[in-house]
Amino acid sequence: MKATVRLEELTPDNVLDACRLEVAPGQEGFVAPVARSIAEAYVHPDVAWPRLICDGDRAVGFVMAFFGIPFAYDRGVPGAPARSGLWRLAVAAGEQGRGYGRFAVTAVNDEIRRRGGTLSTVTWRSGEGGPQEFYLRLGYRWRGLTEDGENLGEMDLASPGPA
Ligand SMILES: CC(C)(COP(=O)(O)OP(=O)(O)OC[C@H]1O[C@@H](n2cnc3c(N)ncnc32)[C@H](O)[C@@H]1OP(=O)(O)O)[C@@H](O)C(=O)NCCC(=O)NCCS
């Protein structure tokens, strides 16, 4: 990936660029609007990690990770660790297919490792135009369906592998 690509924290200068990002027509059902994600980050400051994906002076996408949330489906597993992973990911319509999504996922997983985590999780909806092939390509393993019908994928960050 080019050296011009990076994640930026949200600031008064870039927050509206983040809110203006739009996915392609037909993809809206797979990710919440960025403004909603930022609102959720505002009320979950301890676990949310929202970042703008930038290339040079262009805002090309938005990613939000979460760190260390105990998950309901882990109840009953003694000593189950709190989980970390991708909460939201959206690459702008005209910017898809250029590696920005892979870059953002890799950056999130680097941050999870930096915080001592060994597992990255993500959930996604099934459907035409959805992100399933993207996540499988990056190395997430399909684990099953959550109670609300989303696909749960996870990647072991402790073993060498993609992303
Ligand atoms: C899913 C999404 C984030 C992917 O981002 P992207 O920048 O287009 O993906 P990349 O260019 O980084 O692709 C990474 C790899 O995945 C592959 N890939 C991406 N989308 C794919 C698809 N729909 N089907 C098959 N492979 C796909 C690419 O070919 C690439 O493979 P390679 O690196 O081995 O050549 C983007 O399409 C998007 O924002 N979609 C709408 C919102 C959404 O679904 N978000 C996820 C919510 S859970």
Ligand as a Chemical Component Dictionary entry (heavy atoms), coordinates in Angstrom:
data_LIG
# 
_chem_comp.id                   LIG 
_chem_comp.type                 NON-POLYMER 
_chem_comp.pdbx_formal_charge   0 
_chem_comp.three_letter_code    LIG 
# 
loop_
_chem_comp_atom.comp_id 
_chem_comp_atom.atom_id 
_chem_comp_atom.alt_atom_id 
_chem_comp_atom.type_symbol 
_chem_comp_atom.charge 
_chem_comp_atom.model_Cartn_x 
_chem_comp_atom.model_Cartn_y 
_chem_comp_atom.model_Cartn_z 
_chem_comp_atom.pdbx_ordinal 
LIG C1  C1  C 0 -16.180 -4.434  1.957  1  
LIG C2  C2  C 0 -15.310 -3.224  1.706  2  
LIG C3  C3  C 0 -14.948 -2.568  3.026  3  
LIG C4  C4  C 0 -14.008 -3.707  1.013  4  
LIG O1  O1  O 0 -13.115 -2.606  0.895  5  
LIG P1  P1  P 0 -12.201 -2.427  -0.410 6  
LIG O2  O2  O 0 -11.276 -1.293  -0.166 7  
LIG O3  O3  O 0 -13.068 -2.355  -1.612 8  
LIG O4  O4  O 0 -11.404 -3.824  -0.441 9  
LIG P2  P2  P 0 -9.859  -4.053  -0.855 10 
LIG O5  O5  O 0 -9.600  -3.340  -2.139 11 
LIG O6  O6  O 0 -8.986  -3.723  0.294  12 
LIG O7  O7  O 0 -9.863  -5.629  -1.108 13 
LIG C5  C5  C 0 -9.059  -6.532  -0.365 14 
LIG C6  C6  C 0 -9.157  -7.894  -1.002 15 
LIG O8  O8  O 0 -10.514 -8.367  -0.905 16 
LIG C7  C7  C 0 -10.998 -8.662  -2.199 17 
LIG N1  N1  N 0 -12.409 -8.248  -2.256 18 
LIG C8  C8  C 0 -12.914 -7.067  -1.873 19 
LIG N2  N2  N 0 -14.251 -7.052  -2.058 20 
LIG C9  C9  C 0 -14.556 -8.261  -2.578 21 
LIG C10 C10 C 0 -15.773 -8.869  -3.008 22 
LIG N3  N3  N 0 -16.946 -8.224  -2.918 23 
LIG N4  N4  N 0 -15.722 -10.130 -3.495 24 
LIG C11 C11 C 0 -14.544 -10.792 -3.591 25 
LIG N5  N5  N 0 -13.362 -10.270 -3.200 26 
LIG C12 C12 C 0 -13.385 -9.024  -2.713 27 
LIG C13 C13 C 0 -10.175 -7.850  -3.159 28 
LIG O9  O9  O 0 -10.148 -8.451  -4.436 29 
LIG C14 C14 C 0 -8.827  -7.865  -2.488 30 
LIG O10 O10 O 0 -8.128  -9.057  -2.744 31 
LIG P3  P3  P 0 -6.517  -9.020  -2.956 32 
LIG O11 O11 O 0 -5.966  -8.006  -1.975 33 
LIG O12 O12 O 0 -6.101  -10.404 -2.646 34 
LIG O13 O13 O 0 -6.335  -8.599  -4.358 35 
LIG C15 C15 C 0 -15.992 -2.191  0.770  36 
LIG O14 O14 O 0 -16.392 -2.843  -0.400 37 
LIG C16 C16 C 0 -17.195 -1.503  1.388  38 
LIG O15 O15 O 0 -17.072 -0.463  2.031  39 
LIG N6  N6  N 0 -18.422 -2.086  1.178  40 
LIG C17 C17 C 0 -19.671 -1.480  1.641  41 
LIG C18 C18 C 0 -19.817 -1.478  3.149  42 
LIG C19 C19 C 0 -19.588 -2.827  3.806  43 
LIG O16 O16 O 0 -20.080 -3.872  3.382  44 
LIG N7  N7  N 0 -18.824 -2.787  4.901  45 
LIG C20 C20 C 0 -18.543 -3.938  5.743  46 
LIG C21 C21 C 0 -19.513 -3.942  6.883  47 
LIG S1  S1  S 0 -19.331 -5.373  7.951  48 
# 
loop_
_chem_comp_bond.comp_id 
_chem_comp_bond.atom_id_1 
_chem_comp_bond.atom_id_2 
_chem_comp_bond.value_order 
_chem_comp_bond.pdbx_ordinal 
LIG C1  C2  SING 1  
LIG C2  C3  SING 2  
LIG C2  C4  SING 3  
LIG C2  C15 SING 4  
LIG C4  O1  SING 5  
LIG O1  P1  SING 6  
LIG P1  O2  DOUB 7  
LIG P1  O3  SING 8  
LIG P1  O4  SING 9  
LIG O4  P2  SING 10 
LIG P2  O5  DOUB 11 
LIG P2  O6  SING 12 
LIG P2  O7  SING 13 
LIG O7  C5  SING 14 
LIG C5  C6  SING 15 
LIG C6  O8  SING 16 
LIG C6  C14 SING 17 
LIG O8  C7  SING 18 
LIG C7  N1  SING 19 
LIG C7  C13 SING 20 
LIG N1  C8  SING 21 
LIG N1  C12 SING 22 
LIG C8  N2  DOUB 23 
LIG N2  C9  SING 24 
LIG C9  C10 SING 25 
LIG C9  C12 DOUB 26 
LIG C10 N3  SING 27 
LIG C10 N4  DOUB 28 
LIG N4  C11 SING 29 
LIG C11 N5  DOUB 30 
LIG N5  C12 SING 31 
LIG C13 O9  SING 32 
LIG C13 C14 SING 33 
LIG C14 O10 SING 34 
LIG O10 P3  SING 35 
LIG P3  O11 DOUB 36 
LIG P3  O12 SING 37 
LIG P3  O13 SING 38 
LIG C15 O14 SING 39 
LIG C15 C16 SING 40 
LIG C16 O15 DOUB 41 
LIG C16 N6  SING 42 
LIG N6  C17 SING 43 
LIG C17 C18 SING 44 
LIG C18 C19 SING 45 
LIG C19 O16 DOUB 46 
LIG C19 N7  SING 47 
LIG N7  C20 SING 48 
LIG C20 C21 SING 49 
LIG C21 S1  SING 50 
# 
